[in-house]
Structures are given as C-alpha cells and as structure tokens.
Amino acid sequence: MTSTTQPPASGARTAHPEHLAHVVFIAAAAAMGGFLFGYDSAVINGAVEAIRGRYDIGSAALAQVIAIALIGCAIGAATAGRIADRIGRIRCMQIASVLFTISAVGSALPFALWDLAFWRIIGGFAIGMASVIGPAYIAEVAPAAYRGRLGSFQQAAIVIGIAISQLVNWGILNAAGGDQRGKLMGLEAWQVMLGVMVIPAVLYGLLSFAIPESPRFLISAGRDARAREVLKEVEGEHIDLDARVAEIEHAMKSEHKSTFKDLLGGSFFFKPIVWVGIGLSVFQQFVGINVAFYYSSTLWQSVGVDPTQSFFYSFTTSIINIIGTVIAMIFVDRIGRRPLALIGSVGMALGLALEAWAFSYDLVDGKLPATQGWVALVAAHVFVLFFALSWGVVVWVFLGEMFPNRIRAAALGVAASAQWIANWAITASFPSLADWNLSATYVIYTIFAALSIPFVLKYVKETKGKALEEMG
C-alpha cells in the first residue's frame, strides 16, 4: 500500500470500548503529569518568603530561584517529542517521574541557594516533558468519540494540582505554628512543602506501569501485534483491527514533518498566523496570571494579611481556578473560542484595575484600609475566575486548531516556547516590580488585559466547528 492509497474504514470514528472506565483510568493516569505541573507551579508559593529569609537575598535573586524552573520546563518541552518518538511515551513518563522525585528530594534538602536552583531546573525539565507527553499520549489512546472529554483531563489535572498544593501548604503551615520556617519533622516547614512533591511524583511513575504504550508508537516500532491488543483494549472489540492499524500507518506515512523553515515568510520573519499564535501565548502570560500562583501568599502578606490566612486565600483562589476551568470546558464548544476570550479579557481587565486601585493606598499599621483590602481580595478572585473560564483554556484550544496542517507541529512548538519565555519574564520580574510600586505593576497587567481585546478582534479567527484541514 502506498501512502496515497486510503485504507479501508475501521469503524474507529464510532468506536465505543466495552470497558470505558478502564480507558478513563488510562487517561487519568497520563494526566498525572498535568497534576505535577500544577502542583509544582503553586507549591513554591509557600516557600518564597522562607527562602528569602533563609538565604538573606533580595527580590531579584529570589525571583530567579523561583522562575528558573521555567527554563527547565522549556528545555523539557522542546525535547520531549523526540525522546518519546525514540523510546516511547511510557518510558518518557517514567523518566519524568524519576527526575521529578530527585528534584523534590533535592529541593527539600538544599545546602545552598545554587543547588536549590539546580534542583528546580531538574524538576522543571521533568514537568516540561510531562506537559507535552500527557496530552499527546491521551490523544493517541483515546477513542475518537471521547477524545475531547478525555483530552480535557490534562487541564483539569493542572488546576487540581494547583489547588491540592495550596491546601497541603496551608496544612503544613498550620502544623508548624504559622511559621514558614517553623520546625516540622526536623526540617523547616517550607522544606517539607517542597519534599511532599515526592508523593505525586512516585505515584505518577507507578501509574505509568499500569497503562499500555501508545498504539501509534508500537506501530512505528514494528510491534503491530501489541498495537492490536492495545487498540482492542481502548477502542473496543468491534473495530476492524487490521484496518485500524492500516489507518494509523497511512496517517504516519502521509504526515508532513513540519520544520522551523516552514514558519518563515511574510514581512516580519514569521508567517502572520505564527505571530498570532505567539501573541496569544504572550497575552496569556502578560496579564500576570502566574503571579497569582507563584506569589499570592507573599502578596497578601505584603499588605498585612497574616501568613496562615494568606495561604488560605491562595487555596480559595485555586478553587475559583477549578470552577472557571469547568465553565470553560462546558462553553468552549457551545459559544466559541473567540467570544469566550473576549469575555475573559473584559473580566480580567476589570479585576486587575480594581486590584491596582486597592494597592495604590498606603498601608495603615502594616495593612491595607479595610475597604481596599476587601476590594483587593474580591478582585483577585474575579481576575482568576475570568482567566480560568477563558484564556486559561481557550489559548491551548486555539493553538491546537488554528495552524494549517503543514506547519501545525512546528508552529505550536514556537508558540509554546513563547509562552514559557513570557511566563519566565513575568515570574522573574514581579518581586522587583512589586518592591518598586505594587499598584503600578497591576496597572501594567491591566493594560495587557485591555490590549488583548483589540488583538482578538482584529487578528484571531474563530475555529469552532471547523475541520483542521480548513485552517489556513
């Protein structure tokens, strides 16, 4: 059979596995990488002020230690695809699990600031790998009829990981008497917070032994018999297995392996559609969303909230994040990506503007005035809610759909890299900006939220209901 000959239909489009719960378990196990991503993103929130005190460092150095994991994430995400194509998706998950476990132990037992930063890079590399492999694996094993819902497990796992880490941090802080540097099990509380990451890391590794390798990888490795077993397991007994294997082989042979060169063109180096993808990624980060997860405890303490309460507020923000994500999952296919993005931009701009106003007031006895304090707290939750129900989900949907088939993989890689870089820029700059002027910092984030509105209106096209082949 040549790559231009269409294989016989296998019935995969309407396949319904006999044991759907087992397929759900497989997707959930793979999404544990997303849980680690979310957990690692937020767990450092509980250690920021303790690290500052332990090593007696300024805001700029502190920011680099916090943000440096994102450099590892970028490298891990950039290399994960090639690693997975060579050794398999499951082996890739297991490597990520081992690296993350090592990172958690090293981060909990640092002997200097530089090795804490080193362990965070290692953990970031593992997270970057897991963040790419999880969605790819789920897409390859999920039956077509359930792919959208199972694919959403990754984002759900991320926001649940954020919430669980905030809850665990709050519990550890209470056990240590409300002091991030209070003693607990012979360690300071912040060290225990980072060490607890061993548990989900090991669980991720153990779950990887309980799920099958991707049929796509098995076929590429010449293991067709095993691929048939897995396809029967995840898509059901009623599909034509020979035809299904032929479909996958045909798709793999006819795929165009997009390269960086394919993205070049137009007036400004990249093709216009690539710049739109980069713009979506940058706006998603430049509204300052990760400040809410990396620094929220520090932020609330800086305006007079006691540490235990600040950790509790961080947890409630994470719950709002979950609620917003669920709303997005419900409505993204109903009202469209573009309207949801615009609604989110308006809501984020409002919430950020109110925070900027509240933080413009001078502290009284180390605290914001009562009215401004409550406005800041409510506005922070409004901001996270509108981000979660729009840009938190919609950008990833856009990036997966908006590029032409011929350049999709390479363009998605560039856009994702831009997102990591923008994430790093915001995370690394916030402590110094906050020291300079907290209110002005939130004005900057408000401006980016407002600018995202004309950007979407002028440059972003709706992708709802269109086949991937229609994108151009």
Disulfide bonds with the S-S distance in Angstrom:
none
